[in-house]
Amino acid sequence: MAKVIPGETVFVGVNLANEPKEVSVDASGLLAAGAALQPVLGESAAAFAAETGQLRWRLPAMSTVMVSASSTKGPN
């Protein structure tokens, strides 16, 4: 899930499985190239690939995590 406000997008990931999960999310309409991801809640590895528009995220087992991106695209 993502919450978008002017200048910031926050992504929330929930993993209810007993093992870590790798997820890929199409974030091309939400993030600009060079968007910096910062952890907000929990510990997880997240990276945005501007060339593919994919947010790749490793969610720990039984977790809720949040990351914030401070460089976002404006409305289309």
C-alpha atoms as a printed R data frame, in Angstrom:
   type eleno elety resid chain resno      x       y       z
1  ATOM     1    CA   MET     A     1  0.000   0.000   0.000
2  ATOM     2    CA   ALA     A     2  1.173   3.561  -0.594
3  ATOM     3    CA   LYS     A     3  0.136   6.921   0.849
4  ATOM     4    CA   VAL     A     4  0.978   9.878  -1.385
5  ATOM     5    CA   ILE     A     5  1.122  13.507  -0.276
6  ATOM     6    CA   PRO     A     6  2.879  16.391  -2.046
7  ATOM     7    CA   GLY     A     7  6.616  15.781  -1.816
8  ATOM     8    CA   GLU     A     8  6.464  12.388  -0.090
9  ATOM     9    CA   THR     A     9  5.265   8.835  -0.680
10 ATOM    10    CA   VAL     A    10  5.142   6.254   2.116
11 ATOM    11    CA   PHE     A    11  4.995   2.543   1.267
12 ATOM    12    CA   VAL     A    12  3.628   0.011   3.771
13 ATOM    13    CA   GLY     A    13  4.470  -3.672   3.425
14 ATOM    14    CA   VAL     A    14  2.928  -6.466   5.483
15 ATOM    15    CA   ASN     A    15  4.236 -10.040   5.508
16 ATOM    16    CA   LEU     A    16  2.124 -12.499   7.503
17 ATOM    17    CA   ALA     A    17  4.152 -15.530   6.377
18 ATOM    18    CA   ASN     A    18  6.614 -17.379   8.609
19 ATOM    19    CA   GLU     A    19  9.453 -16.694   6.168
20 ATOM    20    CA   PRO     A    20 10.846 -13.524   4.549
21 ATOM    21    CA   LYS     A    21  9.317 -12.514   1.206
22 ATOM    22    CA   GLU     A    22 10.799 -10.646  -1.738
23 ATOM    23    CA   VAL     A    23  8.211  -8.432  -3.444
24 ATOM    24    CA   SER     A    24  8.306  -6.232  -6.517
25 ATOM    25    CA   VAL     A    25  5.862  -3.345  -6.907
26 ATOM    26    CA   ASP     A    26  5.294  -1.123  -9.954
27 ATOM    27    CA   ALA     A    27  6.023   2.309  -8.481
28 ATOM    28    CA   SER     A    28  6.775   4.087 -11.769
29 ATOM    29    CA   GLY     A    29  3.767   6.400 -11.392
30 ATOM    30    CA   LEU     A    30  4.678   7.277  -7.817
31 ATOM    31    CA   LEU     A    31  8.447   7.766  -7.657
32 ATOM    32    CA   ALA     A    32 10.846   9.857  -9.705
33 ATOM    33    CA   ALA     A    33 14.307   8.710 -10.754
34 ATOM    34    CA   GLY     A    34 16.706   9.151  -7.862
35 ATOM    35    CA   ALA     A    35 14.039   8.822  -5.180
36 ATOM    36    CA   ALA     A    36 15.716   8.218  -1.821
37 ATOM    37    CA   LEU     A    37 14.063   5.531   0.322
38 ATOM    38    CA   GLN     A    38 14.285   5.945   4.088
39 ATOM    39    CA   PRO     A    39 13.052   3.448   6.704
40 ATOM    40    CA   VAL     A    40 10.135   4.679   8.823
41 ATOM    41    CA   LEU     A    41  9.041   1.531  10.669
42 ATOM    42    CA   GLY     A    42 10.792  -1.833  10.967
43 ATOM    43    CA   GLU     A    43 13.885  -3.069   9.195
44 ATOM    44    CA   SER     A    44 13.808  -4.106   5.560
45 ATOM    45    CA   ALA     A    45 15.797  -3.684   2.372
46 ATOM    46    CA   ALA     A    46 14.025  -1.615  -0.293
47 ATOM    47    CA   ALA     A    47 15.357  -0.228  -3.565
48 ATOM    48    CA   PHE     A    48 13.755   1.621  -6.484
49 ATOM    49    CA   ALA     A    49 14.988   0.914 -10.024
50 ATOM    50    CA   ALA     A    50 13.964   3.955 -12.090
51 ATOM    51    CA   GLU     A    51 14.774   2.226 -15.393
52 ATOM    52    CA   THR     A    52 12.122  -0.464 -14.747
53 ATOM    53    CA   GLY     A    53  9.864   1.489 -12.366
54 ATOM    54    CA   GLN     A    54 10.016  -1.378  -9.867
55 ATOM    55    CA   LEU     A    55 10.277  -1.076  -6.104
56 ATOM    56    CA   ARG     A    56 12.001  -4.256  -4.873
57 ATOM    57    CA   TRP     A    57 11.458  -4.973  -1.219
58 ATOM    58    CA   ARG     A    58 12.498  -7.753   1.140
59 ATOM    59    CA   LEU     A    59  9.940  -8.070   3.927
60 ATOM    60    CA   PRO     A    60 10.966  -9.936   7.102
61 ATOM    61    CA   ALA     A    61  8.757 -12.776   8.338
62 ATOM    62    CA   MET     A    62  5.682 -11.752  10.357
63 ATOM    63    CA   SER     A    63  6.296  -8.023   9.937
64 ATOM    64    CA   THR     A    64  4.868  -4.658   9.031
65 ATOM    65    CA   VAL     A    65  7.396  -2.218   7.594
66 ATOM    66    CA   MET     A    66  7.271   1.286   6.128
67 ATOM    67    CA   VAL     A    67  9.625   3.246   3.891
68 ATOM    68    CA   SER     A    68  9.364   6.880   2.819
69 ATOM    69    CA   ALA     A    69 10.442   8.387  -0.491
70 ATOM    70    CA   SER     A    70 11.028  12.130  -0.395
71 ATOM    71    CA   SER     A    71 11.390  12.695  -4.145
72 ATOM    72    CA   THR     A    72  8.068  11.968  -5.853
73 ATOM    73    CA   LYS     A    73  6.468  12.546  -9.216
74 ATOM    74    CA   GLY     A    74  3.773  15.158  -9.455
75 ATOM    75    CA   PRO     A    75  0.223  14.463 -10.659
76 ATOM    76    CA   ASN     A    76 -0.026  13.456 -14.336
